[in-house]
Amino acid sequence: MKKNLGPLPAVCPMPVLMIGTYDENGKVDVMNAAWGQICDTDKIYISLSDDHKTVLNFLKTKAFTVGLADVDHLSEADWFGTVSGNDTEDKFERTGMHAVESEFVKAPVIEEFPLTMECELIRVLETDGVYAVMGKIVNVKAEESILNAEGKVDITKANLTLFDQFGNAYYRIGDKLANAWEVWAEKFG
Ligand SMILES: Cc1cc2nc3c(=O)[nH]c(=O)nc-3n(C[C@H](O)[C@H](O)[C@H](O)COP(=O)(O)O)c2cc1C
């Protein structure tokens, strides 16, 4: 028996994205965004309220970074999603984290996050006070420790987090089940 729950954002889990920006004076801000996903293979889409400091920043710089939060930095990630750079001047500094400017875009790469996309702002669509923001991924920076022998990202090494919007909770990525485009053969091959 199924129940109707009404219109909900029911894609689950969501990512824990760390959006890094500079303001007009080069001050770093980072916010937490779970409402984001990949478009095509080289673009990222994120749904953002228009009053965030992050949004005011990247509308000026036309750039942002997107780090993936790992388990070791979960408290920092949650802080970035709770406090705003609009009213907490030292939001980033209070975490003790470190930022370096991207070589590719005018936005900070947060050193402690293991995987970061460096993005140019390419489109902002307004939908009822929420922006649908699209960035072009011009580079991805990864800690060497999360790469496998072929130089590809191995998510089991990155210790990444996920967000459950039904329960407002964070999870770690669990066990690998099978290879995609192959497991079908166990039943239908
Ligand atoms: C788990 C989590 C997920 C969030 N996801 C989003 C999101 O997808 N879009 C959004 O606009 N705000 C989201 N927020 C809220 C912002 O991160 C929060 O308002 C933050 O303080 C904005 O920071 P800023 O004003 O310094 O940019 C999320 C917060 C948390 C804790």
The ligand as an SDF file (V2000), in Angstrom:
LIG
                    3D

 31 33  0  0  0  0  0  0  0  0999 V2000
   22.5780   20.5430    4.8690 C   0  0  0  0  0  0  0  0  0  0  0  0
   22.3000   21.9130    4.3030 C   0  0  0  0  0  0  0  0  0  0  0  0
   21.9720   22.0530    2.9670 C   0  0  0  0  0  0  0  0  0  0  0  0
   21.6880   23.3160    2.4210 C   0  0  0  0  0  0  0  0  0  0  0  0
   21.3720   23.4070    1.0980 N   0  0  0  0  0  0  0  0  0  0  0  0
   21.0820   24.6270    0.5620 C   0  0  0  0  0  0  0  0  0  0  0  0
   20.7920   24.7220   -0.8270 C   0  0  0  0  0  0  0  0  0  0  0  0
   20.8500   23.7460   -1.5900 O   0  0  0  0  0  0  0  0  0  0  0  0
   20.4570   25.9670   -1.2980 N   0  0  0  0  0  0  0  0  0  0  0  0
   20.4160   27.0890   -0.5010 C   0  0  0  0  0  0  0  0  0  0  0  0
   20.1080   28.1890   -0.9930 O   0  0  0  0  0  0  0  0  0  0  0  0
   20.7530   27.0090    0.8230 N   0  0  0  0  0  0  0  0  0  0  0  0
   21.0950   25.8150    1.3700 C   0  0  0  0  0  0  0  0  0  0  0  0
   21.4410   25.7180    2.6870 N   0  0  0  0  0  0  0  0  0  0  0  0
   21.4550   26.9400    3.5210 C   0  0  0  0  0  0  0  0  0  0  0  0
   22.7440   27.7800    3.3480 C   0  0  0  0  0  0  0  0  0  0  0  0
   23.9140   26.9830    3.3680 O   0  0  0  0  0  0  0  0  0  0  0  0
   22.8150   28.8110    4.5050 C   0  0  0  0  0  0  0  0  0  0  0  0
   21.7040   29.6840    4.4220 O   0  0  0  0  0  0  0  0  0  0  0  0
   24.1180   29.5940    4.5600 C   0  0  0  0  0  0  0  0  0  0  0  0
   24.1460   30.2830    5.7890 O   0  0  0  0  0  0  0  0  0  0  0  0
   24.3310   30.6020    3.4370 C   0  0  0  0  0  0  0  0  0  0  0  0
   25.5970   31.1690    3.6270 O   0  0  0  0  0  0  0  0  0  0  0  0
   26.0710   32.5530    2.9610 P   0  0  0  0  0  0  0  0  0  0  0  0
   24.9970   33.5930    3.2340 O   0  0  0  0  0  0  0  0  0  0  0  0
   27.3700   32.8670    3.6880 O   0  0  0  0  0  0  0  0  0  0  0  0
   26.2560   32.3030    1.5060 O   0  0  0  0  0  0  0  0  0  0  0  0
   21.7470   24.4660    3.2530 C   0  0  0  0  0  0  0  0  0  0  0  0
   22.1090   24.3400    4.6110 C   0  0  0  0  0  0  0  0  0  0  0  0
   22.3770   23.0660    5.1310 C   0  0  0  0  0  0  0  0  0  0  0  0
   22.7730   22.9120    6.5860 C   0  0  0  0  0  0  0  0  0  0  0  0
  1  2  1  0
  2  3  1  0
  2 30  2  0
  3  4  2  0
  4  5  1  0
  4 28  1  0
  5  6  2  0
  6  7  1  0
  6 13  1  0
  7  8  2  0
  7  9  1  0
  9 10  1  0
 10 11  2  0
 10 12  1  0
 12 13  2  0
 13 14  1  0
 14 15  1  0
 14 28  1  0
 15 16  1  0
 16 17  1  0
 16 18  1  0
 18 19  1  0
 18 20  1  0
 20 21  1  0
 20 22  1  0
 22 23  1  0
 23 24  1  0
 24 25  2  0
 24 26  1  0
 24 27  1  0
 28 29  2  0
 29 30  1  0
 30 31  1  0
M  END
$$$$
